[in-house]
Amino acid sequence: MLFALDVYGKPAPQGSHKAYVVAGRARIVNDSESTLPWRQAVVDAARAEIDRYDGEWVPLEGPLVTHIAFWLPRPVGAPKTIDIRPIKKPDLDKILRATNDALTAAGVWRDDSQVVSSHEEKFYSLGPELSRLYQRGWHRPPGVSIEVRTLD
């Protein structure tokens, strides 16, 4: 079985959690403000895809294989005549962790520990600034493309 979706928005890393004591109560916060909106965008897109199954969706079981491509906002100072790959933050493993946790929360699978093989990549989004390299009119905004397959 194949489950695939695209999510648009700025991929955000799953940062570290920090604990504080406020008025005698422990408060745990994520050190990245952008994590929750990103995770919610992934949950919303995944649930919309799941809704296409007319209530027949069952979270994926057994070993799973994923292919995930992140598209990050292109820096203003990036070359306009060549396509480059992002080698700076956010770390690939941290944006993957946030995305996988969101897929678990959405009910795509029971737990991300089911993923036995995974291929992840990060790219800069492509827009009109690279029209000489790509077909005119082609555009890929920031976000993620996700494919999940059962290992049969």
N, C-alpha and C positions, 0 to 999 in steps of 0.2 A: 504494500500500500504506500502511496505517496501523499504527503501533506506538504503543500507549498504556499507561501505567501510573501508579499512585499509589504514592508512597513516604511512609511516616510516620516522623516524627522531626524533630529541630530542624535546619533547613537551616543549613549552616555555610559561611563564605566560604573561597575558596582564597586564602590569604594569600600574602605574599611569602616567598621562601626566603632563609634566611640561612646563611652558611658560617662555620664555626669550625674552628680547627686544634686537635685534641686529641691529645696524644702523637705529634705529628708527622704525623698523618693528617687530611685534610680531612673534615669532617662537615657535611652539609647538612641543615637542619631547616626545617620549615614553622613559621611564627610563630603559627599557630592550632592549638591542641590538638584542637579539635572537627572539623577538616577530615577527618581519616582516618576517624573513625566515620561521618560523614555520607556520604563517598564510598563506604564499604563498604556502607552501607544501600542506596544507589542501585544499586550493582553487584549486590547480592544480589536486590533486587526485579526488576531488569532481567533477570538470569539466570533467575529463576523464571518470568518471562513468556516468555523465549526457550525455556525447557524445554517450554512448552505446544505448541511446534511439532514435538515428537517427533523431534528430531535433524535436522530439515529446515531449520533456520534458517541463512540466509546473511546476513552483515552488509549493511545497506542500502547501495546503490551510487547514484552520481549525485547530482544536486542534491537537497537536502532542505529541508523547511519545518518549523519547530517552533513549538509554542505551549506555554509553560511558565508555570505559576502556582505561586508559592511562598506557603505559609501559615506565617507566623511566630508564635511564642508571643505571645499578647496580654499587654501590660504590665498589671500589677496596678492601676496608677493610671489606666488608660484609661477613658473614659466608658462607663457601662453602658447609656445610652439611645440612643446613636448609634454607627454603625459608622464607624470611622476607618481611614485607610490609613497604613502605616508609612513614615515619612519619615526614619528614623534608621537607623543601622547594623543589620544588615550591608548593604553596598552590593549592589545588584541584580547588577551585572556580576561581582562576586566570587563570589556564590553560584551564579550561572549558570556561571561557569568551572569551579568544583568539580563541579557536576552534569554538565556536558558531558564533562569528563575522565573521570568515572565511567562515562558511557554508552559512551565509547570503550573503556575497559578491559573493560566487560561484553560488548562485541562487538555492540552495537546497530548501529553504523555503523563504517566503517573509520577515519574521522577526523572530528573536529568541524569541520574546514575545509569539509566538504561542505554545511554549513548555509548556504544562500544567502538565506533569509528567516526571521526569527524574531520572535516576539512574546512578551515576558516581562512578568509582573506580580508584584507582591508585595502580600499581604494579611495582616491579622492573622487568626489562627484564630478560629473562631466556636464558642461554647459556650453553655451554659445562661444565661450572664449577659446574652445578647442575645435571649432568648426572645420578648421583646415585638416585636422587629423581624422575626423569622423564625419559620417554622413550628415549633411546639413539637416538641421531640425532635430537631430537626435539629442536627447537630454536625459541624464540620470541624476535626479536630486538626491540629497543625503538620505540615508535610511539603511535598510537591510533587506536582502533577499534570502529567504530561508527555504530549504528543502529537507524534509525528514522522510526517510524510508525505513520500512521494516526490513529486517534482515531475514529473508526467507530462504 
